[in-house]
C-alpha cells in the first residue's frame, strides 16, 4: 500500500553455536531441496524434540528428501551458510533484536527504525 514510504525486514534469529548451527544448516538445505516439505520437516523436528541431525535427516527422508542430497547440501554449504548466519547475527545486533522471528519497519522519509528511534 505504501511502497515508497516504508521498508520492512523479516528474519529468523539464528543461533550460531553447535548443535543448533548444524540443524539450522540442515533445515536451510531442506528448504533448498524441496520448499514444499520445509514446514512438515520443521513440524516433525519440533514433535521429536530433543532433535539431533540424525533425527532431522530421518524426518526429511520420510518427506521425500534423499539422505545423500541432504548430506551433500550440508557439506557443500557449511562455509557459505556460516557467513549467512554471521551476517544475520550482525544485522540482529544492529537493530537490537533478541527474539525470533523478527520484523523491522523502516520509515524511508525519516530513516527511523521501528519504535527504537
C-alpha positions in Angstrom: 0.0 0.0 0.0 2.9 2.4 0.8 5.8 1.1 -1.4 7.9 4.2 -1.2 7.2 5.1 2.4 8.4 2.2 4.4 10.7 -0.9 4.1 10.4 -4.0 6.2 12.8 -6.7 7.0 11.7 -10.1 8.3 14.3 -12.6 9.5 14.8 -15.6 11.7 17.2 -15.0 14.5 19.6 -17.9 14.0 21.7 -19.2 16.9 25.1 -19.9 15.6 26.7 -22.3 18.0 26.6 -26.1 17.9 24.4 -28.1 17.7 21.9 -25.5 16.6 24.1 -24.3 13.7 24.2 -27.8 12.1 20.4 -28.2 12.5 19.8 -24.8 11.1 22.0 -25.5 8.1 20.2 -28.8 7.6 16.8 -27.0 7.6 18.1 -24.5 5.1 19.1 -27.4 2.9 15.7 -28.9 3.3 14.1 -25.7 2.1 16.6 -25.5 -0.8 16.0 -29.1 -1.9 12.2 -29.1 -1.5 10.5 -26.0 -0.2 7.1 -27.8 -0.3 8.1 -30.0 2.7 10.1 -27.5 4.7 7.3 -26.8 7.3 6.4 -30.5 7.5 10.1 -31.3 8.4 10.2 -28.4 10.8 7.0 -29.5 12.5 8.3 -33.1 12.7 11.5 -31.8 14.3 9.5 -29.9 17.0 7.4 -33.0 17.7 10.6 -35.1 18.0 12.3 -32.7 20.5 15.0 -33.0 21.5 16.2 -33.4 18.0 19.7 -34.1 16.5 21.0 -34.2 12.9 20.2 -37.9 12.6 16.6 -37.5 13.7 16.2 -34.4 11.4 17.6 -36.4 8.5 15.2 -39.2 9.1 12.3 -36.8 9.2 13.5 -35.3 5.9 13.9 -38.7 4.3 10.3 -39.5 5.3 9.2 -36.4 3.4 10.9 -37.4 0.2 14.3 -35.8 0.5 17.2 -38.2 -0.2 19.7 -38.6 2.6 22.5 -38.3 0.1 21.2 -35.0 -1.3 20.7 -33.5 2.2 24.2 -34.5 3.3 25.8 -33.2 0.1 24.0 -29.8 0.6 25.2 -29.7 4.2 28.8 -30.5 3.2 28.8 -28.0 0.3 27.2 -25.1 2.1 28.9 -25.0 5.5 31.1 -22.0 4.9 28.6 -20.0 2.8 25.9 -20.7 5.4 28.3 -19.8 8.2 28.7 -16.3 6.6 24.9 -16.0 6.2 24.4 -16.8 9.9 27.1 -14.4 11.0 25.7 -11.6 8.7 22.2 -12.3 10.2 23.5 -12.1 13.7 25.2 -8.8 12.9 22.0 -7.4 11.5 20.1 -8.6 14.5 22.6 -6.8 16.7 22.3 -3.6 14.6 18.6 -3.5 15.3 18.8 -4.7 18.9 16.9 -7.9 18.1 16.8 -10.7 20.6 13.8 -12.8 19.6 12.7 -14.8 16.6 11.3 -14.3 14.0 11.8 -10.6 13.9 10.3 -7.8 11.8 11.7 -4.3 11.4 9.8 -1.4 9.8 11.9 1.4 8.4 10.4 4.8 7.6 12.1 5.9 4.4 11.5 9.6 4.9 12.7 9.9 8.5 15.1 6.8 8.4 13.6 5.8 11.8 13.5 2.1 12.6 10.5 0.6 14.3 10.0 2.0 17.8 13.7 2.2 18.5 14.1 5.9 17.4 
